[in-house]
């Protein structure tokens, strides 16, 4: 059963329902043994555990659970490191954050409103100027 580390925690811990080896640069799909029934206008975002990212370079991919999905929640656990990692049954492997969404239909338009930023991409706000992207 997913748990929260504290009443103020954003995510519910997701636990492995099986043991598996995560080879270096690999990304197995790890079952959690649970299914969720989310409310309309919400989705579940599978987010990495910060301690696994920092210590073991484990990240999560394919992280959206739609509100109409009713099967087992599985985690794509990506090993970005050079060392294998062993997941044991019951290990906390990720966290699920329930987020509200706006289901407004997209509309095709001929022209977009002008903004100060316009079409400037990475680095345009000077936040990535000194970083590799």
N, C-alpha and C positions, 0 to 999 in steps of 0.2 A: 504494500500500500504506500503511495507517495506520502512523504512527510515534509513538514516545514521546519527549518532550523530554529525559527523564532516566529512569534506572531507577526512581526514586521517584515519577514522575509518575502521577497517577490516571487520566488519559485518553489515548487514542490519537488523534492528530490525524487529522481527516477532510479530504480535499482535493477540490476541485472538479474534476470530469471534463470540464467545459465552461465556457466563459465566458458570463456573463450580466449584464445590467444589473438592478440592484435600485433601482427608483424610490423616491423619498421616500414613506414610509408604505406601501410595497409589501411583498409577501412571496412571492417566487418559490420554486419547489421546485428545488433544485440537486442534480444527481446527483453521486455520488462514484465511480462505476465499480466498486464493490466490493459483495460480499455476505458475510454472516457466518453461521456456524453456532454459535450459542450453546448452552451446556449447560443442561439442565433446571434449574429453580430459579434462573435468572439472567435478566437482561434487559440490553439496551444502552440507556443513557440518552444522548441527544444533547444535549450541553451547549454553551453559547456559549463562545467564546474571550474571555477577559477584555479583551484588547487591542482587539478589534473592538467590544466593548460600550462601552468607555471612549472610544476615539478616534472611532469611526464610528457608534455607536448601533445596531449590528447584533446581533440577538438570535436565538435559535432557538426554534421552536414545533414542536408535534407530535413530541415527543422520545422516544417509547418504541419500542424494537425488541424484540418478543417472541422467546422462544427458538425458536419454531417458524417464524419468518419466514425465507425463503430467497431473497428477491429483492434487487435493488440497494438499498443504503442511500441514502436521499435526505434532504436537509436542507431544512427550511422556514426560510429565512433572512429574518427580518423586519427591515425598516429602520424604526426608530423615530424617525429623524431627519428633517430638512427638506431634506437634500441627497441626490441620487442617489449610488449607489455602484456601481463596476464590479468584478465578480468575474472574474478571469482563470483559465483552465485551470491547475490545479496550485496555486492559492491554498489556504492552510489556512483553512477556513471554520467549523469546529466541532471538538469533541472528543467521542469516544465513551467513556463510562465503563461498564464491566461491573459490575453490581451483583447481589448475591445477594438473593433474595426468599423470602418465606414463602408458599407456595401453599395455606395452610390454607383450607378451605371456610368461607364466611361462614355464620353461623347466625342465624336469626330468634329474638329473645327478647322476652318481654313486659316486662322490666324491666332497666335497666342499673344496675350498681353505682354507689353514690354516690362522688363524688370531691370534693376541696376546691374544684376549679375549677367543677364542674358544667357549666352551659350558658353560661358567660361566654365571649364571643368576642374580637374584636380589642381590644387595649388592656387586657385583663384581667390581664396579667402586668406591666403598666407598661412594656413594651418599645416600644410604639407610641404612647404617650400624646402625644408631641411631634411625631409624624410624620403626614403625610397618607396615608390609605389609601383 
